[in-house]
Amino acid sequence: MNYTGPKIVTPPPGPKARVIIEKDLAMLSPSLTRTAPLVGYRAEGVYVEDIDGNVFLDFGSGIGVTGVGHRHPTVIAAVKKQLDTLVFVNSLDYYTLPQVELAEMLFKVTPGDFPKRVFYSNSGSESIDTAIKMAKWHSRRAYGVGFINGFHGRTVGAMSFTTTNLTARRGFAPLYPIGQFTPYPYCYRCLFNREYPSCDMECVGYLTDVVFKKIIAPDETAFILFEPVQGAGGYIVPPKEFFTILSDFAEKHGILLIADEVQTGYGRTGKMFASQHFGLEPDIITMSKAFANGFPAAATVARKEVMDWDGNAHEGTLNGGPVIMEAAKAVLKVIDEENVLENVRVEGDYLRSQLEELQQRYPIIGDIRGMGLMIGIELVKDEKKTPAREERDRIINAAFSKGLLLMAAGESSLRLIPPMIINRQQLDMGLTIMEDCLKEL
């Protein structure tokens, strides 16, 4: 395959795609929402081809999953090699070399120069559930604190701390009755109507002076769960001082910090983990999505003394299979050997600068924020910052019809999260399509 750019050969969805979509709607769970009528057939690098032969430039990379590009040859070669020797041995009963080798690699790149342990699982939600269980076991404390607008997954434990919207929680009560919630520093839409940096960080004050003085006691709190950059909530980047205050408070009261790096991790923000931008060394860190570049895998890495639970306290039959582990090892190899982090920083800066130029020409762009190649564009109707949700969705649909895959986040934001190996020419092609859509709007 030698894709050179987006190519629409028939208005999507084409005839073959419509047949598949009709069957899908009849047979698969109605809980699956779809951004666009794409029926993927093959992919390479930053491009996805649908079943009718349309080629799309991928600015979503499966919500950050194919971080080093679709079907990266190093990852594919590692998987094929492992398939010829050993596909599966369960880690409940036996041992495998790839799990140990990957652990050694992970401990070198995760924040913190201290002894660590890892637990492998199959999804971001599972990695969060692992972190919650582990924190409660270790601390023997009852409560956990999450942030408003946070997204951590849809299994029961993770869902108990997901607050992006009611849909994720409606109809499933009672959830884990341990969670308390506090505002995240969403400076563009401050809940306290303050202007950063002249504000007094009321978002932190609410946690320390309200939650921890009127609702739960710090010495009964096991953990604080956070995303260093809120993902599904709208790509919201907090001020660095927020985490300075938060980490100081947690350390003072013996509260564990759990960093959900499922979307922000593995180089997406220009550092291996977004926590590193804020000088954080979380007690527990979760990762998935780009972890194995499309293969279902996740990990929860913790300080060695925190992962101290008994045998049988937490297991999973399919966790850490040899094929998956080799894919994950290959991803780390690609990030290191192909200078991926530098590409994320350079091209991320370029993408942001071009978007800021668009902002000057199109008032609908209210805010641009993010780190590296994780950038949110919040769209607004007017100077009152009225969310432009319908307009956002129209842009996504228009871009799709022109061969660009965009994704939504928050109430009215676009999330730009292309493969981290994307180049300048490919970014420019996507930006051209985006501006065409803005003009039409």
One Martini backbone bead per residue (centre of mass of N, CA, C, O) as a GRO file, in nm:
protein
  441
    1MET     BB    1   0.095   0.036   0.023
    2ASN     BB    2   0.059   0.387  -0.125
    3TYR     BB    3  -0.012   0.644   0.043
    4THR     BB    4  -0.065   1.016  -0.029
    5GLY     BB    5  -0.374   1.051   0.053
    6PRO     BB    6  -0.669   1.142   0.036
    7LYS     BB    7  -0.956   0.933  -0.099
    8ILE     BB    8  -1.257   0.979  -0.290
    9VAL     BB    9  -1.458   0.746  -0.480
   10THR     BB   10  -1.709   0.746  -0.275
   11PRO     BB   11  -1.957   0.841  -0.102
   12PRO     BB   12  -1.974   0.832   0.228
   13PRO     BB   13  -2.125   0.562   0.240
   14GLY     BB   14  -2.090   0.302   0.063
   15PRO     BB   15  -2.231   0.016  -0.051
   16LYS     BB   16  -2.067  -0.180   0.131
   17ALA     BB   17  -2.097  -0.025   0.397
   18ARG     BB   18  -2.409  -0.029   0.421
   19VAL     BB   19  -2.436  -0.332   0.464
   20ILE     BB   20  -2.272  -0.352   0.727
   21ILE     BB   21  -2.425  -0.142   0.894
   22GLU     BB   22  -2.698  -0.283   0.891
   23LYS     BB   23  -2.600  -0.539   1.039
   24ASP     BB   24  -2.486  -0.406   1.288
   25LEU     BB   25  -2.754  -0.272   1.390
   26ALA     BB   26  -2.892  -0.564   1.426
   27MET     BB   27  -2.646  -0.720   1.612
   28LEU     BB   28  -2.530  -0.504   1.783
   29SER     BB   29  -2.480  -0.305   2.026
   30PRO     BB   30  -2.644   0.003   2.106
   31SER     BB   31  -2.399   0.124   2.281
   32LEU     BB   32  -2.262   0.177   2.010
   33THR     BB   33  -2.100   0.452   1.912
   34ARG     BB   34  -2.063   0.662   1.614
   35THR     BB   35  -1.895   0.905   1.434
   36ALA     BB   36  -1.874   0.731   1.161
   37PRO     BB   37  -1.929   0.556   0.840
   38LEU     BB   38  -1.684   0.347   0.902
   39VAL     BB   39  -1.534   0.070   0.714
   40GLY     BB   40  -1.276  -0.100   0.785
   41TYR     BB   41  -1.000  -0.267   0.595
   42ARG     BB   42  -0.733  -0.082   0.588
   43ALA     BB   43  -0.386   0.004   0.697
   44GLU     BB   44  -0.136   0.285   0.705
   45GLY     BB   45  -0.009   0.464   0.930
   46VAL     BB   46  -0.222   0.755   0.864
   47TYR     BB   47  -0.413   0.540   0.717
   48VAL     BB   48  -0.757   0.468   0.605
   49GLU     BB   49  -0.943   0.204   0.458
   50ASP     BB   50  -1.224   0.126   0.309
   51ILE     BB   51  -1.442  -0.104   0.157
   52ASP     BB   52  -1.463   0.116  -0.104
   53GLY     BB   53  -1.164   0.280  -0.121
   54ASN     BB   54  -1.144   0.486   0.085
   55VAL     BB   55  -0.924   0.749   0.201
   56PHE     BB   56  -0.795   0.829   0.531
   57LEU     BB   57  -0.703   1.071   0.746
   58ASP     BB   58  -0.572   1.016   1.078
   59PHE     BB   59  -0.677   1.221   1.370
   60GLY     BB   60  -0.727   0.963   1.598
   61SER     BB   61  -0.599   0.677   1.634
   62GLY     BB   62  -0.810   0.536   1.810
   63ILE     BB   63  -0.777   0.723   2.051
   64GLY     BB   64  -0.450   0.669   2.062
   65VAL     BB   65  -0.356   0.374   1.973
   66THR     BB   66  -0.191   0.431   1.696
   67GLY     BB   67   0.085   0.586   1.773
   68VAL     BB   68   0.293   0.442   1.542
   69GLY     BB   69   0.090   0.349   1.358
   70HIS     BB   70  -0.034   0.162   1.127
   71ARG     BB   71   0.129  -0.120   1.102
   72HIS     BB   72   0.398  -0.134   1.220
   73PRO     BB   73   0.666  -0.320   1.124
   74THR     BB   74   0.788  -0.383   1.405
   75VAL     BB   75   0.530  -0.491   1.536
   76ILE     BB   76   0.452  -0.706   1.330
   77ALA     BB   77   0.715  -0.871   1.347
   78ALA     BB   78   0.692  -0.945   1.648
   79VAL     BB   79   0.426  -1.099   1.626
   80LYS     BB   80   0.506  -1.311   1.413
   81LYS     BB   81   0.735  -1.437   1.575
   82GLN     BB   82   0.563  -1.526   1.821
   83LEU     BB   83   0.359  -1.712   1.664
   84ASP     BB   84   0.596  -1.936   1.611
   85THR     BB   85   0.609  -2.023   1.937
   86LEU     BB   86   0.397  -1.841   2.139
   87VAL     BB   87   0.068  -1.754   2.237
   88PHE     BB   88  -0.007  -1.918   2.524
   89VAL     BB   89   0.029  -1.839   2.882
   90ASN     BB   90  -0.083  -1.832   3.185
   91SER     BB   91  -0.026  -1.603   3.472
   92LEU     BB   92  -0.150  -1.773   3.708
   93ASP     BB   93   0.056  -2.046   3.663
   94TYR     BB   94   0.281  -1.901   3.487
   95TYR     BB   95   0.566  -1.819   3.279
   96THR     BB   96   0.717  -1.535   3.095
   97LEU     BB   97   0.947  -1.351   2.928
   98PRO     BB   98   0.795  -1.094   2.814
   99GLN     BB   99   0.696  -0.982   3.088
  100VAL     BB  100   0.976  -0.921   3.206
  101GLU     BB  101   1.094  -0.748   2.979
  102LEU     BB  102   0.876  -0.528   2.990
  103ALA     BB  103   0.912  -0.442   3.281
  104GLU     BB  104   1.200  -0.334   3.247
  105MET     BB  105   1.116  -0.114   3.042
  106LEU     BB  106   0.899   0.036   3.206
  107PHE     BB  107   1.072   0.126   3.457
  108LYS     BB  108   1.249   0.329   3.281
  109VAL     BB  109   0.986   0.524   3.175
  110THR     BB  110   0.865   0.565   3.437
  111PRO     BB  111   0.800   0.747   3.691
  112GLY     BB  112   1.050   0.705   3.903
  113ASP     BB  113   1.328   0.620   4.132
  114PHE     BB  114   1.184   0.321   4.203
  115PRO     BB  115   1.047   0.054   4.304
  116LYS     BB  116   0.855  -0.186   4.101
  117ARG     BB  117   0.534  -0.286   3.975
  118VAL     BB  118   0.326  -0.510   3.764
  119PHE     BB  119   0.000  -0.515   3.597
  120TYR     BB  120  -0.170  -0.699   3.362
  121SER     BB  121  -0.407  -0.620   3.100
  122ASN     BB  122  -0.680  -0.529   2.850
  123SER     BB  123  -0.759  -0.235   2.966
  124GLY     BB  124  -0.818   0.068   3.092
  125SER     BB  125  -1.039  -0.011   3.292
  126GLU     BB  126  -0.875  -0.240   3.426
  127SER     BB  127  -0.643  -0.060   3.528
  128ILE     BB  128  -0.824   0.101   3.719
  129ASP     BB  129  -0.936  -0.126   3.892
  130THR     BB  130  -0.661  -0.211   3.992
  131ALA     BB  131  -0.586   0.056   4.135
  132ILE     BB  132  -0.821   0.066   4.333
  133LYS     BB  133  -0.774  -0.204   4.476
  134MET     BB  134  -0.482  -0.153   4.560
  135ALA     BB  135  -0.524   0.103   4.733
  136LYS     BB  136  -0.718  -0.028   4.936
  137TRP     BB  137  -0.540  -0.254   5.033
  138HIS     BB  138  -0.293  -0.091   5.129
  139SER     BB  139  -0.453   0.134   5.313
  140ARG     BB  140  -0.735   0.063   5.443
  141ARG     BB  141  -0.929   0.255   5.288
  142ALA     BB  142  -1.241   0.380   5.165
  143TYR     BB  143  -1.164   0.629   4.980
  144GLY     BB  144  -1.217   0.832   4.681
  145VAL     BB  145  -1.091   1.074   4.440
  146GLY     BB  146  -1.240   1.275   4.192
  147PHE     BB  147  -1.316   1.436   3.876
  148ILE     BB  148  -1.472   1.656   3.710
  149ASN     BB  149  -1.478   1.534   3.377
  150GLY     BB  150  -1.395   1.247   3.405
  151PHE     BB  151  -1.225   0.960   3.241
  152HIS     BB  152  -1.199   0.579   3.312
  153GLY     BB  153  -1.456   0.414   3.218
  154ARG     BB  154  -1.701   0.108   3.218
  155THR     BB  155  -1.647  -0.026   3.447
  156VAL     BB  156  -1.747  -0.015   3.761
  157GLY     BB  157  -1.504   0.122   3.886
  158ALA     BB  158  -1.447   0.335   3.663
  159MET     BB  159  -1.742   0.449   3.646
  160SER     BB  160  -1.741   0.569   3.942
  161PHE     BB  161  -1.520   0.802   3.804
  162THR     BB  162  -1.719   0.890   3.578
  163THR     BB  163  -1.805   1.255   3.468
  164THR     BB  164  -1.882   1.353   3.169
  165ASN     BB  165  -2.167   1.199   3.192
  166LEU     BB  166  -2.472   1.035   3.240
  167THR     BB  167  -2.462   0.795   3.040
  168ALA     BB  168  -2.232   0.628   3.189
  169ARG     BB  169  -2.438   0.598   3.467
  170ARG     BB  170  -2.711   0.545   3.381
  171GLY     BB  171  -2.871   0.263   3.538
  172PHE     BB  172  -2.614   0.154   3.753
  173ALA     BB  173  -2.722   0.166   4.017
  174PRO     BB  174  -2.502   0.099   4.237
  175LEU     BB  175  -2.208   0.216   4.287
  176TYR     BB  176  -1.933   0.289   4.414
  177PRO     BB  177  -1.945   0.425   4.756
  178ILE     BB  178  -1.640   0.602   4.749
  179GLY     BB  179  -1.691   0.860   4.586
  180GLN     BB  180  -1.544   1.180   4.536
  181PHE     BB  181  -1.590   1.525   4.416
  182THR     BB  182  -1.397   1.760   4.211
  183PRO     BB  183  -1.274   2.018   4.060
  184TYR     BB  184  -1.134   2.096   3.764
  185PRO     BB  185  -0.897   2.298   3.591
  186TYR     BB  186  -1.114   2.478   3.384
  187CYS     BB  187  -1.019   2.776   3.278
  188TYR     BB  188  -1.224   2.846   3.044
  189ARG     BB  189  -1.455   2.715   3.269
  190CYS     BB  190  -1.483   2.835   3.548
  191LEU     BB  191  -1.672   2.760   3.830
  192PHE     BB  192  -1.563   3.047   3.981
  193ASN     BB  193  -1.512   3.289   3.790
  194ARG     BB  194  -1.205   3.290   3.705
  195GLU     BB  195  -0.866   3.415   3.648
  196TYR     BB  196  -0.601   3.298   3.501
  197PRO     BB  197  -0.353   3.360   3.756
  198SER     BB  198  -0.544   3.540   3.966
  199CYS     BB  199  -0.626   3.313   4.112
  200ASP     BB  200  -0.681   3.082   4.412
  201MET     BB  201  -0.742   2.790   4.348
  202GLU     BB  202  -1.042   2.684   4.418
  203CYS     BB  203  -1.028   2.389   4.325
  204VAL     BB  204  -0.841   2.309   4.560
  205GLY     BB  205  -0.999   2.434   4.796
  206TYR     BB  206  -1.245   2.248   4.772
  207LEU     BB  207  -1.094   1.994   4.857
  208THR     BB  208  -0.959   2.091   5.131
  209ASP     BB  209  -1.226   2.271   5.254
  210VAL     BB  210  -1.462   2.057   5.185
  211VAL     BB  211  -1.420   1.756   5.134
  212PHE     BB  212  -1.192   1.729   5.382
  213LYS     BB  213  -1.408   1.876   5.607
  214LYS     BB  214  -1.728   1.763   5.525
  215ILE     BB  215  -1.708   1.451   5.401
  216ILE     BB  216  -1.398   1.358   5.421
  217ALA     BB  217  -1.123   1.206   5.549
  218PRO     BB  218  -0.795   1.182   5.485
  219ASP     BB  219  -0.755   0.910   5.673
  220GLU     BB  220  -0.994   0.772   5.466
  221THR     BB  221  -0.808   0.812   5.208
  222ALA     BB  222  -0.662   0.637   4.948
  223PHE     BB  223  -0.728   0.826   4.682
  224ILE     BB  224  -0.626   1.005   4.380
  225LEU     BB  225  -0.793   1.048   4.070
  226PHE     BB  226  -0.622   1.126   3.752
  227GLU     BB  227  -0.577   1.339   3.477
  228PRO     BB  228  -0.331   1.529   3.352
  229VAL     BB  229  -0.521   1.517   3.094
  230GLN     BB  230  -0.820   1.565   2.992
  231GLY     BB  231  -0.992   1.392   2.756
  232ALA     BB  232  -1.311   1.348   2.710
  233GLY     BB  233  -1.359   1.637   2.853
  234GLY     BB  234  -1.149   1.831   2.640
  235TYR     BB  235  -0.847   1.874   2.675
  236ILE     BB  236  -0.746   1.948   2.980
  237VAL     BB  237  -0.513   2.185   3.110
  238PRO     BB  238  -0.340   2.229   3.386
  239PRO     BB  239  -0.185   2.383   3.612
  240LYS     BB  240   0.104   2.311   3.771
  241GLU     BB  241   0.019   2.405   4.064
  242PHE     BB  242  -0.202   2.203   4.112
  243PHE     BB  243  -0.011   1.950   4.151
  244THR     BB  244   0.159   2.061   4.376
  245ILE     BB  245  -0.066   2.082   4.586
  246LEU     BB  246  -0.177   1.794   4.563
  247SER     BB  247   0.085   1.635   4.632
  248ASP     BB  248   0.138   1.763   4.907
  249PHE     BB  249  -0.126   1.670   5.040
  250ALA     BB  250  -0.099   1.367   4.994
  251GLU     BB  251   0.167   1.327   5.147
  252LYS     BB  252   0.073   1.434   5.425
  253HIS     BB  253  -0.188   1.202   5.424
  254GLY     BB  254  -0.129   0.928   5.267
  255ILE     BB  255  -0.215   0.967   4.963
  256LEU     BB  256  -0.276   0.825   4.672
  257LEU     BB  257  -0.155   0.855   4.337
  258ILE     BB  258  -0.356   0.833   4.039
  259ALA     BB  259  -0.251   0.798   3.704
  260ASP     BB  260  -0.430   0.851   3.410
  261GLU     BB  261  -0.249   0.727   3.107
  262VAL     BB  262  -0.415   0.604   2.871
  263GLN     BB  263  -0.396   0.869   2.674
  264THR     BB  264  -0.120   1.034   2.764
  265GLY     BB  265   0.063   0.813   2.707
  266TYR     BB  266   0.333   0.721   2.512
  267GLY     BB  267   0.415   1.035   2.400
  268ARG     BB  268   0.169   1.226   2.331
  269THR     BB  269   0.299   1.503   2.489
  270GLY     BB  270   0.639   1.461   2.455
  271LYS     BB  271   0.628   1.263   2.680
  272MET     BB  272   0.593   0.962   2.801
  273PHE     BB  273   0.450   1.121   3.041
  274ALA     BB  274   0.249   1.372   3.156
  275SER     BB  275   0.351   1.389   3.452
  276GLN     BB  276   0.636   1.511   3.371
  277HIS     BB  277   0.539   1.808   3.326
  278PHE     BB  278   0.468   1.822   3.664
  279GLY     BB  279   0.667   1.649   3.848
  280LEU     BB  280   0.548   1.361   3.868
  281GLU     BB  281   0.524   1.062   4.106
  282PRO     BB  282   0.331   0.828   4.101
  283ASP     BB  283   0.215   0.553   4.270
  284ILE     BB  284   0.011   0.520   4.025
  285ILE     BB  285  -0.002   0.383   3.682
  286THR     BB  286  -0.189   0.402   3.384
  287MET     BB  287  -0.217   0.187   3.079
  288SER     BB  288  -0.288   0.200   2.717
  289LYS     BB  289  -0.375   0.195   2.399
  290ALA     BB  290  -0.052   0.251   2.288
  291PHE     BB  291   0.091   0.005   2.423
  292ALA     BB  292   0.013  -0.207   2.146
  293ASN     BB  293  -0.100  -0.074   1.878
  294GLY     BB  294  -0.410  -0.243   1.896
  295PHE     BB  295  -0.366  -0.429   2.115
  296PRO     BB  296  -0.506  -0.579   2.392
  297ALA     BB  297  -0.379  -0.359   2.647
  298ALA     BB  298  -0.237  -0.328   2.986
  299ALA     BB  299  -0.119  -0.123   3.274
  300THR     BB  300  -0.001  -0.137   3.624
  301VAL     BB  301   0.203   0.091   3.793
  302ALA     BB  302   0.396   0.056   4.103
  303ARG     BB  303   0.495   0.075   4.388
  304LYS     BB  304   0.612  -0.187   4.552
  305GLU     BB  305   0.468  -0.126   4.836
  306VAL     BB  306   0.174  -0.108   4.706
  307MET     BB  307   0.209  -0.397   4.565
  308ASP     BB  308   0.098  -0.605   4.847
  309TRP     BB  309  -0.076  -0.828   4.774
  310ASP     BB  310  -0.222  -1.118   4.768
  311GLY     BB  311  -0.275  -1.405   4.660
  312ASN     BB  312  -0.565  -1.379   4.449
  313ALA     BB  313  -0.656  -1.073   4.462
  314HIS     BB  314  -0.545  -1.047   4.145
  315GLU     BB  315  -0.665  -1.147   3.820
  316GLY     BB  316  -0.610  -1.287   3.468
  317THR     BB  317  -0.618  -1.499   3.213
  318LEU     BB  318  -0.534  -1.296   2.951
  319ASN     BB  319  -0.301  -1.167   3.076
  320GLY     BB  320  -0.001  -1.116   2.920
  321GLY     BB  321   0.045  -1.221   2.651
  322PRO     BB  322   0.304  -1.280   2.439
  323VAL     BB  323   0.208  -1.119   2.192
  324ILE     BB  324   0.141  -0.856   2.339
  325MET     BB  325   0.419  -0.808   2.469
  326GLU     BB  326   0.572  -0.780   2.200
  327ALA     BB  327   0.421  -0.535   2.101
  328ALA     BB  328   0.498  -0.350   2.341
  329LYS     BB  329   0.803  -0.366   2.302
  330ALA     BB  330   0.802  -0.246   2.012
  331VAL     BB  331   0.695   0.032   2.082
  332LEU     BB  332   0.935   0.120   2.259
  333LYS     BB  333   1.142   0.087   2.034
  334VAL     BB  334   1.028   0.297   1.839
  335ILE     BB  335   1.032   0.545   2.024
  336ASP     BB  336   1.341   0.534   2.058
  337GLU     BB  337   1.466   0.485   1.754
  338GLU     BB  338   1.256   0.717   1.606
  339ASN     BB  339   1.211   0.982   1.765
  340VAL     BB  340   0.909   1.042   1.859
  341LEU     BB  341   0.911   1.268   2.072
  342GLU     BB  342   1.026   1.486   1.887
  343ASN     BB  343   0.796   1.480   1.683
  344VAL     BB  344   0.575   1.564   1.878
  345ARG     BB  345   0.691   1.838   1.953
  346VAL     BB  346   0.728   1.967   1.674
  347GLU     BB  347   0.445   1.903   1.543
  348GLY     BB  348   0.278   2.014   1.775
  349ASP     BB  349   0.370   2.307   1.751
  350TYR     BB  350   0.278   2.344   1.461
  351LEU     BB  351  -0.020   2.276   1.490
  352ARG     BB  352  -0.084   2.496   1.695
  353SER     BB  353   0.000   2.743   1.524
  354GLN     BB  354  -0.211   2.691   1.298
  355LEU     BB  355  -0.461   2.704   1.479
  356GLU     BB  356  -0.415   2.997   1.577
  357GLU     BB  357  -0.461   3.115   1.296
  358LEU     BB  358  -0.750   3.016   1.266
  359GLN     BB  359  -0.863   3.167   1.512
  360GLN     BB  360  -0.836   3.454   1.379
  361ARG     BB  361  -1.055   3.374   1.139
  362TYR     BB  362  -1.237   3.190   1.353
  363PRO     BB  363  -1.457   3.253   1.615
  364ILE     BB  364  -1.547   2.957   1.686
  365ILE     BB  365  -1.268   2.951   1.812
  366GLY     BB  366  -1.211   2.961   2.152
  367ASP     BB  367  -1.005   2.709   2.212
  368ILE     BB  368  -0.655   2.611   2.264
  369ARG     BB  369  -0.531   2.286   2.368
  370GLY     BB  370  -0.234   2.120   2.497
  371MET     BB  371  -0.004   1.842   2.411
  372GLY     BB  372   0.149   1.800   2.154
  373LEU     BB  373  -0.051   1.535   2.001
  374MET     BB  374  -0.281   1.683   2.212
  375ILE     BB  375  -0.557   1.854   2.078
  376GLY     BB  376  -0.788   2.110   2.159
  377ILE     BB  377  -1.107   2.237   2.013
  378GLU     BB  378  -1.311   2.494   2.111
  379LEU     BB  379  -1.648   2.554   2.038
  380VAL     BB  380  -1.829   2.866   1.972
  381LYS     BB  381  -2.096   3.099   1.925
  382ASP     BB  382  -1.980   3.318   2.138
  383GLU     BB  383  -1.869   3.538   2.390
  384LYS     BB  384  -2.019   3.337   2.607
  385LYS     BB  385  -1.938   3.035   2.530
  386THR     BB  386  -2.131   2.881   2.363
  387PRO     BB  387  -2.179   2.578   2.278
  388ALA     BB  388  -2.083   2.412   1.951
  389ARG     BB  389  -2.199   2.118   1.889
  390GLU     BB  390  -2.329   2.107   1.606
  391GLU     BB  391  -2.085   2.229   1.460
  392ARG     BB  392  -1.885   2.012   1.537
  393ASP     BB  393  -2.038   1.777   1.397
  394ARG     BB  394  -2.030   1.901   1.111
  395ILE     BB  395  -1.724   1.895   1.082
  396ILE     BB  396  -1.684   1.592   1.109
  397ASN     BB  397  -1.863   1.517   0.864
  398ALA     BB  398  -1.718   1.687   0.650
  399ALA     BB  399  -1.438   1.562   0.683
  400PHE     BB  400  -1.518   1.276   0.610
  401SER     BB  401  -1.612   1.345   0.312
  402LYS     BB  402  -1.287   1.441   0.260
  403GLY     BB  403  -1.079   1.236   0.437
  404LEU     BB  404  -1.121   1.307   0.757
  405LEU     BB  405  -1.043   1.210   1.088
  406LEU     BB  406  -1.252   1.302   1.355
  407MET     BB  407  -1.296   1.399   1.703
  408ALA     BB  408  -1.455   1.408   2.005
  409ALA     BB  409  -1.487   1.639   2.295
  410GLY     BB  410  -1.682   1.705   2.507
  411GLU     BB  411  -1.924   1.935   2.424
  412SER     BB  412  -1.734   2.126   2.182
  413SER     BB  413  -1.487   1.938   2.091
  414LEU     BB  414  -1.189   1.879   1.933
  415ARG     BB  415  -0.976   1.596   1.866
  416LEU     BB  416  -0.620   1.585   1.826
  417ILE     BB  417  -0.475   1.238   1.756
  418PRO     BB  418  -0.241   1.153   1.589
  419PRO     BB  419  -0.002   0.994   1.484
  420MET     BB  420   0.334   1.028   1.602
  421ILE     BB  421   0.451   0.994   1.282
  422ILE     BB  422   0.371   1.245   1.169
  423ASN     BB  423   0.389   1.483   0.917
  424ARG     BB  424   0.380   1.789   0.774
  425GLN     BB  425   0.219   1.721   0.518
  426GLN     BB  426  -0.014   1.576   0.666
  427LEU     BB  427  -0.100   1.810   0.839
  428ASP     BB  428  -0.167   2.004   0.605
  429MET     BB  429  -0.394   1.837   0.486
  430GLY     BB  430  -0.575   1.851   0.735
  431LEU     BB  431  -0.590   2.161   0.763
  432THR     BB  432  -0.726   2.214   0.491
  433ILE     BB  433  -0.985   2.062   0.553
  434MET     BB  434  -1.064   2.216   0.806
  435GLU     BB  435  -1.095   2.493   0.666
  436ASP     BB  436  -1.309   2.412   0.467
  437CYS     BB  437  -1.519   2.350   0.691
  438LEU     BB  438  -1.524   2.634   0.815
  439LYS     BB  439  -1.619   2.782   0.565
  440GLU     BB  440  -1.888   2.629   0.530
  441LEU     BB  441  -1.989   2.707   0.825
   0.00000   0.00000   0.00000
